[in-house]
Amino acid sequence: TEVLVSANSNILSFYSSYPIFRIGNNDMTRYAMYAQTPIDAVTRESLYPYLQARISRKTIVDAANVLLNFVQTGFAYMDDEKYWGEDRVFFAEETLVNPYCDCDDKSILFSHLIRDLLGLDVILIYTTNHIFTGVKFPCEVSGSFITVGNEKYMICEPTCSSAVPVGWSGIEDTDAELRVVRLNRIQYSEDYSVSTADQRVKSLFPLFQNGKWGYRNADGDIVVPCEYEWVSDYEQGDKFCYVASKGDVLTLFHENGQAIPLMNIDRYIPLEC
């Protein structure tokens, strides 16, 4: 199956001459910058409907495997030094239009698809001369994983061409040093997420409108508006666990709607449900 993907030629021209960037000579900051640059609307609007149709109503793990398989088998691999004569890192659009890509390019593209279409947290994982990804699922998943800050990230290997599933790991040396960088979720004006068969993921994006914080769902409705000064990133479900604050008040709201202050205070600001 083939999909026709469009790209903004002006952006591609800009990216082709983009200088190498890193903070403090840390390559992980370089990869993170590429992974956290939003995919242009022209490309999203041509690619995402195709992928949405193929993962809609699947379980969250099956949907992730579809996206993983798409990146594994849909793009030819070649080492940068062999093809370009030097090390290069691609923005997601560049991976889609160039004839070859390598592990960092595939991992960056996959990280966008998982965050944008499934709303899941992703990390980039670096070991000797290789980059792959970890995905935090809202359910138990079998296979290899790493733990970061008490959170379990299932290993996903976008570079393999043999359609290996979520949880497969090609790391032979279990003592290998791994470097990890967490990636931000990117908020678009349009919600590209999909519903899954197990209904474990429902995209809810934080926004500020008319002087109030709230969340926007896939239909564009504002749900659970509140009057906080700051609200944490979204979680899964119609009711969800998140942190909100106003002044010296910091409150955790559980999925059942119960509010528990996180500081030594005797008051909190209730949600306007």
TORMAR-514635 format. One record per residue (C-alpha): x, y, z; residue in three letters. Coordinates in steps of 0.001 Angstrom, whole numbers, plus 524288, in hexadecimal, padded with zeros to 5 digits. Example, Ala and Ser with C-alpha at 12.3 -4.5 7.8 and 13.67 -1.06 7.14 Angstrom:
SITE,8300C,7EE6C,81E78,ALA
SITE,83566,7FBDC,81BE4,SER
***
This chain:
SITE,80000,80000,80000,THR
SITE,804FA,80D75,7FC9A,GLU
SITE,8011D,81A98,80233,VAL
SITE,80357,8279F,7FB8E,LEU
SITE,80976,83123,80529,VAL
SITE,80AAA,83FB1,8029C,SER
SITE,81513,848A2,80826,ALA
SITE,817A5,85733,80820,ASN
SITE,8233B,85936,7FEF8,SER
SITE,82717,865C7,805E1,ASN
SITE,8281C,85EBF,812E6,ILE
SITE,82FEB,853BA,80CC4,LEU
SITE,83966,85D8B,806F8,SER
SITE,83AF0,863F4,81430,PHE
SITE,83D10,856F2,81B02,TYR
SITE,84756,852A4,8111B,SER
SITE,85025,85DD0,8153A,SER
SITE,84CE7,85D6E,823BF,TYR
SITE,85978,85DD6,82BD8,PRO
SITE,85CFB,85325,8356E,ILE
SITE,857DF,8571E,842C1,PHE
SITE,85A5A,85191,85036,ARG
SITE,85B05,856A1,85E1C,ILE
SITE,8679D,85495,86583,GLY
SITE,86CA7,84AF4,85B6A,ASN
SITE,861AD,841B4,85F6D,ASN
SITE,85CB7,83A7B,8536F,ASP
SITE,84FFB,836F1,85A51,MET
SITE,84C27,8454C,859FC,THR
SITE,84E68,84521,84B59,ARG
SITE,8456E,83985,84929,TYR
SITE,83B3A,83F34,8524B,ALA
SITE,83AFD,84BF8,84AC1,MET
SITE,837F2,844C8,83E15,TYR
SITE,82DC6,83C39,844B8,ALA
SITE,82700,847C4,84B36,GLN
SITE,825D1,84FFE,83EEC,THR
SITE,81775,84EC3,83AC1,PRO
SITE,8149E,84835,82DD0,ILE
SITE,80FBC,85234,82401,ASP
SITE,80102,8528F,821AF,ALA
SITE,80277,84F5C,8132F,VAL
SITE,80917,8428A,816A3,THR
SITE,8001A,83F29,821F6,ARG
SITE,7F3E8,84150,819F3,GLU
SITE,7F8A2,8384F,80F28,SER
SITE,7FE28,82D75,817C2,LEU
SITE,7F631,82CFF,82437,TYR
SITE,7E8C7,829AB,81E73,PRO
SITE,7EF08,81DCA,817F6,TYR
SITE,7F4B7,8192F,824D2,LEU
SITE,7E8A1,81CA5,82CA6,GLN
SITE,7E065,813CB,8240C,ALA
SITE,7E99E,80870,826A2,ARG
SITE,7EA3F,8098B,83559,ILE
SITE,7DC7C,80DEE,83885,SER
SITE,7D51F,8049F,8418A,ARG
SITE,7E11A,7FC3C,843FD,LYS
SITE,7E648,7FA03,8519D,THR
SITE,7F09B,803A6,855E0,ILE
SITE,7FB6C,7F97C,8547B,VAL
SITE,7F6B1,7F4DB,84728,ASP
SITE,7F5E0,802F7,84297,ALA
SITE,803CB,80570,8473B,ALA
SITE,80850,7F95A,83FF5,ASN
SITE,8020E,7FE4B,8336E,VAL
SITE,80978,80B1F,834AA,LEU
SITE,815F7,80401,83841,LEU
SITE,814AA,7FAF1,82C91,ASN
SITE,81221,80695,823B0,PHE
SITE,81F13,80CCD,8278D,VAL
SITE,82699,7FFF0,827C1,GLN
SITE,822B5,7FB48,81A43,THR
SITE,81EFF,807AF,81314,GLY
SITE,82C3E,80E5D,81295,PHE
SITE,838F6,80911,80D39,ALA
SITE,8448B,8092C,81670,TYR
SITE,85242,80DA3,81316,MET
SITE,85D1E,812DC,81B8B,ASP
SITE,85EE1,82193,81A70,ASP
SITE,86D6B,820A2,817D9,GLU
SITE,86B1F,81767,80C8C,LYS
SITE,86070,81F42,805E0,TYR
SITE,8632A,82D60,809E2,TRP
SITE,8718C,82C76,80D26,GLY
SITE,86EF2,83220,81A9F,GLU
SITE,8662D,830B9,82677,ASP
SITE,858BD,836C5,824C1,ARG
SITE,84C58,83749,82CD9,VAL
SITE,83F56,83905,825F1,PHE
SITE,83355,84074,829E3,PHE
SITE,82762,837B8,82826,ALA
SITE,823DC,83D93,81AF5,GLU
SITE,83176,83AB6,815C8,GLU
SITE,8305F,82C5D,81962,THR
SITE,823A8,82B9D,811D0,LEU
SITE,82931,8312C,80533,VAL
SITE,8374E,82C50,804D2,ASN
SITE,83AD3,81F14,7FEE6,PRO
SITE,8425D,81A75,80AED,TYR
SITE,84299,81CCD,81981,CYS
SITE,848F4,81702,8258A,ASP
SITE,8458F,813A7,8339D,CYS
SITE,84497,8216F,8390A,ASP
SITE,83C03,825C4,82DB0,ASP
SITE,832B4,81A4B,82F43,LYS
SITE,83209,81C18,83DE8,SER
SITE,82EE7,82A8C,83C8D,ILE
SITE,82412,827E5,832AF,LEU
SITE,81E62,81CEC,83AF2,PHE
SITE,81E78,8258D,84701,SER
SITE,81606,82F7D,83FE5,HIS
SITE,80C22,82543,83B80,LEU
SITE,80ABC,81F64,84912,ILE
SITE,8092C,82C92,84FC6,ARG
SITE,80056,832B9,8458C,ASP
SITE,7F76F,82743,84259,LEU
SITE,7F709,81FD1,84F2F,LEU
SITE,7FA5F,82A54,8591A,GLY
SITE,80496,821E7,85FE0,LEU
SITE,81148,8262F,8663E,ASP
SITE,81DD3,822D1,85F07,VAL
SITE,82C3B,822CB,86247,ILE
SITE,837E8,821F0,85940,LEU
SITE,841DB,817E2,85DBA,ILE
SITE,85015,8185F,859A9,TYR
SITE,859DC,80D71,85AEC,THR
SITE,866B6,80B95,853D7,THR
SITE,864BD,8101F,845CC,ASN
SITE,85614,80DD4,8461E,HIS
SITE,8496B,814C5,84996,ILE
SITE,83C1A,80EC3,84C14,PHE
SITE,82FFC,8128D,853D1,THR
SITE,8283A,80F72,85FF7,GLY
SITE,81986,81135,8610D,VAL
SITE,811AC,81273,86D8F,LYS
SITE,804EF,80AE0,86C47,PHE
SITE,7F8F4,80C72,8750A,PRO
SITE,7F7E0,7FDA9,87645,CYS
SITE,800AB,7F1F9,878BF,GLU
SITE,80882,7EDEA,86CCB,VAL
SITE,81177,7E22C,86BF3,SER
SITE,81F6D,7E35A,86751,GLY
SITE,82BBF,7EB07,86A30,SER
SITE,82B0F,7F830,870D7,PHE
SITE,83323,80215,87827,ILE
SITE,82F0F,809BF,8841B,THR
SITE,830C7,81873,884A4,VAL
SITE,82C77,81F94,890D2,GLY
SITE,82450,813DA,89547,ASN
SITE,81D35,813EB,88834,GLU
SITE,81DA2,80832,87F31,LYS
SITE,820FA,80AA1,870E8,TYR
SITE,81F82,7FF42,8677B,MET
SITE,82AB2,7FE1C,85DDB,ILE
SITE,826CF,800AE,84FC8,CYS
SITE,830AE,7FE8B,844EB,GLU
SITE,82CE8,806BD,838FC,PRO
SITE,83933,80340,8315B,THR
SITE,836C0,7F49C,82FA2,CYS
SITE,8314C,7F092,8226E,SER
SITE,82B45,7E3D1,82736,SER
SITE,81F0D,7E97B,82D8A,ALA
SITE,8234B,7E66C,83B82,VAL
SITE,818B3,7EA58,84545,PRO
SITE,8184A,7F35A,850FA,VAL
SITE,820C5,7ED98,85BB2,GLY
SITE,82AEA,7E746,852DE,TRP
SITE,838D1,7EAD3,8562D,SER
SITE,84541,7E87F,84E97,GLY
SITE,84E02,7ED07,859B6,ILE
SITE,85760,7E1DC,85C2E,GLU
SITE,85F36,7E7E8,8672A,ASP
SITE,855D2,7E9F3,8726A,THR
SITE,86025,7F202,87944,ASP
SITE,86156,7FB82,86DE4,ALA
SITE,860D2,809B2,871ED,GLU
SITE,85444,81019,86D60,LEU
SITE,851C1,81E99,86C2B,ARG
SITE,843B7,82317,86C0A,VAL
SITE,83C92,82F99,8689C,VAL
SITE,82E18,831D6,86AE7,ARG
SITE,82686,83809,85FD3,LEU
SITE,81BEA,8422F,86153,ASN
SITE,80E5B,8405F,85C07,ARG
SITE,80B3E,84A4F,8518E,ILE
SITE,7FE4B,85172,851AB,GLN
SITE,7F881,85402,84446,TYR
SITE,7ECCD,85C64,840FD,SER
SITE,7E680,84FFD,83BDB,GLU
SITE,7E569,8435B,84382,ASP
SITE,7EB13,83836,83B71,TYR
SITE,7E8FB,82D81,84572,SER
SITE,7DFE8,821F4,84398,VAL
SITE,7D71D,81985,84BF8,SER
SITE,7DC0C,80BD4,84EC9,THR
SITE,7D47C,7FF48,850EB,ALA
SITE,7D81A,7FE2C,85F38,ASP
SITE,7D4D3,80CA8,86129,GLN
SITE,7E0DF,80E68,86986,ARG
SITE,7E529,81A8B,8624F,VAL
SITE,7DCD9,82681,86096,LYS
SITE,7E418,8328D,85C3C,SER
SITE,7E21E,83E35,86539,LEU
SITE,7EA32,84A4E,86280,PHE
SITE,7EC1C,85501,86CB3,PRO
SITE,7E8AF,86299,86834,LEU
SITE,7E626,87029,86D88,PHE
SITE,7D9C0,876DE,868E4,GLN
SITE,7D1AC,8822D,86DF8,ASN
SITE,7DA2C,88347,879F7,GLY
SITE,7D884,87510,87DCA,LYS
SITE,7E066,868C2,87C9A,TRP
SITE,7D977,85D09,876EC,GLY
SITE,7DAFE,85123,86E46,TYR
SITE,7D6C9,84F39,86031,ARG
SITE,7D2DB,841A8,85B9B,ASN
SITE,7D31F,83B8B,84E0D,ALA
SITE,7C617,841F0,84A90,ASP
SITE,7CAF9,84F69,84E18,GLY
SITE,7C2BA,8504C,85A63,ASP
SITE,7C886,856BC,8665D,ILE
SITE,7C755,84D72,871CB,VAL
SITE,7C9E3,84F70,88048,VAL
SITE,7CC61,85E0F,87FCF,PRO
SITE,7D2F4,863F9,88BAF,CYS
SITE,7D891,870D0,89070,GLU
SITE,7E65A,86CC7,893A9,TYR
SITE,7F277,87461,8903E,GLU
SITE,7F91F,86810,88B70,TRP
SITE,7F4CC,85A48,887EC,VAL
SITE,7FDA3,84E98,88567,SER
SITE,7FDF1,846C5,878CC,ASP
SITE,7F253,83E34,87566,TYR
SITE,7F020,8300A,878FB,GLU
SITE,7E6EA,8258F,873DE,GLN
SITE,7D84C,8242D,8760D,GLY
SITE,7CC5B,82CCC,87763,ASP
SITE,7D07B,82FC9,88535,LYS
SITE,7DEF2,82FDC,88725,PHE
SITE,7E9C9,831C2,890DA,CYS
SITE,7F08A,83ECD,88FCF,TYR
SITE,7F659,84992,89819,VAL
SITE,7F14E,8578B,898AC,ALA
SITE,7F5F2,8634D,8A03C,SER
SITE,7F1F1,87104,8A3E3,LYS
SITE,7FA11,87971,8ACD1,GLY
SITE,7FF47,870B9,8B796,ASP
SITE,7F550,8660E,8B4DC,VAL
SITE,7F9FE,859C9,8ADFA,LEU
SITE,7EFAD,84F39,8AC58,THR
SITE,7EF80,84191,8A687,LEU
SITE,7E2C7,83D3A,8A040,PHE
SITE,7E0D3,82E98,89EF1,HIS
SITE,7D92A,82793,8944F,GLU
SITE,7CD76,8265D,89D64,ASN
SITE,7CD0D,83521,89EF2,GLY
SITE,7D261,8350C,8ACD5,GLN
SITE,7DB58,84074,8AFDF,ALA
SITE,7E6E9,83ED8,8B90D,ILE
SITE,7EF7C,84A91,8BC79,PRO
SITE,7FDE1,847C1,8BA6E,LEU
SITE,8025A,85274,8C3AB,MET
SITE,7FF8C,85533,8D207,ASN
SITE,7F385,85D15,8CF49,ILE
SITE,7E558,85BF3,8D33E,ASP
SITE,7DEC0,860C7,8C6FF,ARG
SITE,7DE44,85E62,8B886,TYR
SITE,7D740,86438,8ACFC,ILE
SITE,7CCDC,85ABD,8A7F9,PRO
SITE,7CAF5,85791,899AF,LEU
SITE,7BF35,85D47,892B4,GLU
SITE,7BA01,85058,88D8A,CYS
***
